[in-house]
């Protein structure tokens, strides 16, 4: 009996040893991995140029260290950018069509150079004027992306231009709203709404235009705003999407 009892105790002892696990050094600690920051600051995302801009006026509005000697920066509106445009009460889109414009109450201002049936060569564009019932104008650029000639009315409108910023009942151009930017926006308001521009260029003393590109792969300007830095005002605005 003693021998049998001893064998039973040995079996129980061995069973207990086999059931034990190595002590978990991480017991009581969170198993979640540290979260990676998804939203980097603009300074972390933007590549700092080796040769920087020497412009003396733009540092008032933007971080000039982000711009190279040609006043370009690695800054873009982004592929998810969406236009929100209203002009004299009409909601506009880019690109858009001739049909959409006429449905919004706009009429093509025909000239000796073009009408709605004028042929546009493949890969070419033509600049036109539209007018509404209130005699307000807007410039529109038609572009033929096809491989053969197409009538103007079948081409896409890829750019709009408001050539003058004058809020006056008798002025040919009217009130615009482009992603929060409007006729009375100061330059700091523009930067706040759209972010720093991708490029800026000094046209003359106190006269600049600011470009916002959609993406790094497409450096055609999505939005261009001409400003007067002395008056702190917008002179004209263009918006496009090809």
FENKA-V410000 format. One record per residue. RES is the residue in three letters. SS is DSSP state (@ for helix, = for strand, . for the rest). OMEGA is omega in degrees with one decimal (NA if undefined). D_CENTER is the distance of its C-alpha to the mean C-alpha in whole Angstrom. Layout:
BEGIN
RES&SS&OMEGA&D_CENTER / RES&SS&OMEGA&D_CENTER
END
This chain:
BEGIN
UNK&.&178.5&90 / UNK&@&-178.3&89 / UNK&@&-179.9&87 / UNK&@&179.6&85 / UNK&@&179.0&84 / UNK&@&-179.8&83 / UNK&@&178.9&81 / UNK&@&178.8&79 / UNK&@&178.9&78 / UNK&@&-180.0&77 / UNK&@&179.2&75 / UNK&@&179.6&73 / UNK&@&179.3&72 / UNK&@&179.3&71 / UNK&@&179.0&69 / UNK&@&179.5&67 / UNK&@&-178.1&66 / UNK&@&-177.9&64 / UNK&@&-177.7&62 / UNK&.&176.4&61 / UNK&.&176.2&57 / UNK&.&-177.7&56 / UNK&.&179.7&55 / UNK&.&-177.8&51 / UNK&.&-178.5&50 / UNK&.&-179.2&47 / UNK&.&178.7&48 / UNK&.&179.2&47 / UNK&.&179.1&44 / UNK&.&179.1&40 / UNK&.&-179.1&40 / UNK&.&177.2&36 / UNK&.&177.1&34 / UNK&.&-179.4&32 / UNK&.&176.1&28 / UNK&.&179.9&25 / UNK&.&-179.1&23 / UNK&.&-175.6&20 / UNK&.&177.0&17 / UNK&.&175.5&17 / UNK&.&-177.4&17 / UNK&@&-179.1&14 / UNK&@&178.6&17 / UNK&@&-177.3&19 / UNK&@&-172.5&16 / UNK&.&177.2&15 / UNK&.&-179.6&18 / UNK&.&-178.8&20 / UNK&.&179.0&21 / UNK&.&177.5&25 / UNK&.&-171.9&25 / UNK&=&177.8&23 / UNK&.&176.1&23 / UNK&.&178.9&26 / UNK&.&-174.6&24 / UNK&.&-177.0&26 / UNK&.&-175.7&24 / UNK&@&176.2&20 / UNK&@&175.9&22 / UNK&@&-171.8&22 / UNK&.&-174.8&18 / UNK&.&174.1&17 / UNK&.&-172.4&18 / UNK&@&-178.9&20 / UNK&@&-179.5&21 / UNK&@&-174.1&18 / UNK&.&-179.8&18 / UNK&=&-174.8&20 / UNK&.&177.0&23 / UNK&.&177.9&21 / UNK&.&173.2&18 / UNK&=&175.9&15 / UNK&.&179.1&14 / UNK&.&-176.9&13 / UNK&.&-176.4&9 / UNK&.&176.0&6 / UNK&.&177.5&2 / UNK&.&-176.0&5 / UNK&.&-179.9&7 / UNK&.&-179.5&8 / UNK&.&177.6&5 / UNK&.&177.0&7 / UNK&.&171.2&8 / UNK&.&-168.9&11 / UNK&=&170.3&13 / UNK&=&177.5&17 / UNK&=&-175.7&19 / UNK&.&174.7&23 / UNK&.&-179.7&23 / UNK&=&174.1&21 / UNK&=&-177.6&18 / UNK&=&175.6&16 / UNK&.&169.3&14 / UNK&.&-5.8&13 / UNK&.&176.1&14 / UNK&=&-175.2&18 / UNK&=&175.7&21 / UNK&@&-179.3&24 / UNK&@&178.6&26 / UNK&@&-180.0&23 / UNK&@&-179.6&23 / UNK&@&177.6&27 / UNK&@&177.4&27 / UNK&.&176.4&25 / UNK&.&179.3&28 / UNK&.&178.7&26 / UNK&=&177.4&29 / UNK&=&175.5&28 / UNK&.&-176.6&30 / UNK&.&-178.3&32 / UNK&=&176.4&34 / UNK&.&-177.2&36 / UNK&.&-175.9&33 / UNK&=&166.2&32 / UNK&.&-173.7&32 / UNK&.&-179.1&31 / UNK&.&178.6&33 / UNK&.&-179.6&32 / UNK&=&174.9&32 / UNK&=&-177.7&29 / UNK&.&179.7&29 / UNK&.&177.6&27 / UNK&.&-178.8&24 / UNK&.&179.4&25 / UNK&=&177.1&23 / UNK&=&-177.9&24 / UNK&=&-174.8&23 / UNK&=&175.3&25 / UNK&=&171.3&25 / UNK&=&177.4&25 / UNK&=&178.4&27 / UNK&.&-175.6&28 / UNK&.&179.2&31 / UNK&.&179.7&31 / UNK&.&173.7&31 / UNK&.&-175.8&27 / UNK&=&168.3&25 / UNK&=&178.5&22 / UNK&=&-179.2&21 / UNK&=&179.5&20 / UNK&=&174.9&20 / UNK&=&-179.6&21 / UNK&=&178.2&21 / UNK&.&179.7&23 / UNK&.&-178.6&22 / UNK&.&-178.7&26 / UNK&.&177.6&29 / UNK&.&-178.7&31 / UNK&.&-177.9&31 / UNK&=&175.8&30 / UNK&=&-178.5&30 / UNK&@&-175.9&28 / UNK&@&177.8&28 / UNK&@&-179.0&27 / UNK&.&178.3&24 / UNK&=&170.2&20 / UNK&=&-172.7&18 / UNK&=&-179.6&15 / UNK&=&171.5&15 / UNK&=&-179.6&16 / UNK&=&170.5&17 / UNK&=&-167.5&19 / UNK&.&-178.5&21 / UNK&.&178.0&23 / UNK&.&-179.5&22 / UNK&.&176.3&25 / UNK&.&-176.8&26 / UNK&.&-177.5&29 / UNK&.&-177.1&31 / UNK&.&-179.2&33 / UNK&.&-178.8&30 / UNK&.&179.6&28 / UNK&.&-172.7&24 / UNK&.&-173.0&24 / UNK&.&179.2&21 / UNK&=&171.3&18 / UNK&=&-179.9&15 / UNK&=&179.8&11 / UNK&.&176.8&10 / UNK&.&177.7&13 / UNK&=&179.1&13 / UNK&=&-173.0&16 / UNK&.&-175.2&19 / UNK&.&-179.7&21 / UNK&.&170.9&18 / UNK&.&-177.6&19 / UNK&@&177.7&17 / UNK&@&176.0&17 / UNK&@&179.9&16 / UNK&@&-179.1&13 / UNK&@&-179.8&12 / UNK&@&-176.8&13 / UNK&@&-173.1&11 / UNK&@&-173.2&7 / UNK&.&179.1&9 / UNK&.&-179.3&11 / UNK&.&176.2&10 / UNK&.&-175.6&10 / UNK&=&171.1&13 / UNK&=&-176.7&15 / UNK&=&178.2&19 / UNK&=&-179.0&22 / UNK&=&179.7&23 / UNK&=&179.4&26 / UNK&.&-179.7&28 / UNK&.&179.1&25 / UNK&=&-179.5&23 / UNK&=&160.5&19 / UNK&=&-177.7&16 / UNK&=&-178.6&13 / UNK&=&170.8&10 / UNK&=&178.9&7 / UNK&=&179.6&6 / UNK&.&-176.8&5 / UNK&.&179.1&8 / UNK&.&-177.4&11 / UNK&.&-178.7&13 / UNK&.&-176.3&11 / UNK&.&169.3&11 / UNK&.&-172.4&11 / UNK&=&173.1&9 / UNK&=&177.2&7 / UNK&=&173.4&8 / UNK&=&179.1&11 / UNK&=&175.6&13 / UNK&=&-175.8&17 / UNK&=&172.8&19 / UNK&=&-175.6&22 / UNK&.&178.3&23 / UNK&.&-179.7&26 / UNK&.&-178.5&26 / UNK&.&-176.6&23 / UNK&=&175.1&21 / UNK&=&174.5&19 / UNK&=&178.8&21 / UNK&=&-177.2&18 / UNK&=&176.5&15 / UNK&=&175.2&13 / UNK&=&-172.8&11 / UNK&=&171.7&11 / UNK&.&-177.0&10 / UNK&.&NA&13
END
